[in-house]
C-alpha cells in the first residue's frame, strides 16, 4: 500500500478528522453489549448498568446494547440517553455488558440477533460485519441533517464496502504517553524525543524510586497499543497497515525488530502486567508511583478531582526511526450501529441521529471529558486543556490508525494476537519462535 498523498486527518470543521482511502484498513477494539441472544451466551448476562429508561406514556421504544461498562462512560451514556428520552419521548431499554466479554463473543451475539442499536467501532471491523449482513443501512441519516456535522473522513470510516453507511461516529480519542506535570516539574524531567531520551528518562525515574512505564494487560487489549506504536514508529505507517491486512510476514526482520525493541523496554515496565488491569496502572499514575503511561485518553477516568485532571498531560511516543519520526498516531473512533432488523426502525434511527448530533455528544462529554466529539456541531467551548490538545494532535498528524484489533480481522486479533502478545510479555526470550507461530496462524486465517 502506498503512502497517502495528503494527511489522513486535517484540522477542519472544529478539528474533526479528514481521511484518505487507507482508512478502509482500520477497525475495532473491545466488545459491546447483550440482551436477547446474549443472555444465552455464558458469562454475557448484562452487568451492573442494565437499565430500562423510559418516558411517560405510550409505546414508542427502542433497545440499546452497550459496552460502556466502566463507571465513568456508563454514567455519561446514561446522561445522553436521558436527554434523548426527555426530548423525544422514546423509551430506551439499555443492556450493558462488559466489553472484554463481548469481544470474545461478538460473532455469536450478532448471529443471534443484536438489539436495535449497539455500540461498535469505525473502520475495518464495521465493514467486516456489514459484509456479513449483521448491520442495518443508515445511509438516510447521513443524507440528512446528521451527515452535515461530519467530515468526509468520518463518512468514509462509516461506509461499508458496498458504498452504504452502517455506522454513526460518537467520539474519538488519541493514544499518547500520559504523565503528571507536577511530577515532571518536581523531578526536573524533560519530554523525550528519541528512544535514547526515553531510556535515559526511565533510568532517572528508577533512581527516583518510580516505576517508569505503567503497563497492564490483564484484559488482553492494552499490549496491542504498545505493539502498534513500536511498529509504526520503527517501520512506518504503510508497513503497519499492510501487516494488519495480512500482506506482510510476521517472520520478517521488521517485525522481529519491533519485539526486540519492546524487549529492551521491559526492564522499565511495571512488573506482573498480566495480573493488572489498565485502571490499576492509571491509579499508579495518579498517585505518582508510575512516571508515564502509554494509553488512550480514557486514562483520565482515574483523574476524578479537577486539580488532578488539570495536572494530567501527554506527549507523543518518541521517534524510533528518522524516516518516520512521529508522523503516525492511534486515534480510534467509537460509535453506534443498527441491527439489520430492528423492532422499531424509526425509533432506532432517531436514537442514532441523537448520538450523531452535537447535542447528543455534548451530553455525553459533559460527564466523560476523556474523549473528543466526532461531530463538528458539538460545543467545544467547554473542552478542557487535554481535550483541546488531543484535537490539535489528531488534526496535525499525517497518519491515523484505529488500533490493532480494529485494523485487522477480528478472529486474528482475538485468537492469535491477544494470546501471542501475552505470551511475549510473560516470556520475551524466544522472539523467533513467537513470530513463526503468529505467521503460521495468520496464513491459516487470511488464506
Secondary structure, DSSP 4 states (H G I P E B T S, - for coil): -PPPSS-SS--BTTTB----GGGGG----S----SGGGGGSTT-SPPTT-EEE--SSS--EEEEEE---SHHHHHHHHHHHHHHHHHH--EEEEEE--HHHHHHHHHHHHHH---SEEEEESSHHHHHHHHTT-S---HHHHHSTGGGGS-HHHHHHTB-TTS-B--EEEEEEEEEEEEEHHHHHHHT-----BHHHHHHHHHHHHHTT-EEEE---SSSSHHHHHHHHHHHHHH-HHHHHHHHTT-S-TTSHHHHHHHHHHHHHGGGBPS-GGG--HHHHHHHHHTTSEEEEEEEGGGGGG--SHHHHHHEEEEPPPBS-TTTTT-EEEEEEEEEEE-TT-SSHHHHHHHHHHHTSHHHHHHHHTT--SSEESSTTS--TT--HHHHHHHHHHHH-SEEE--HHHHS-HHHIIIIIHHHHHHHHH--S-HHHHHHHHHHHHHHHH-
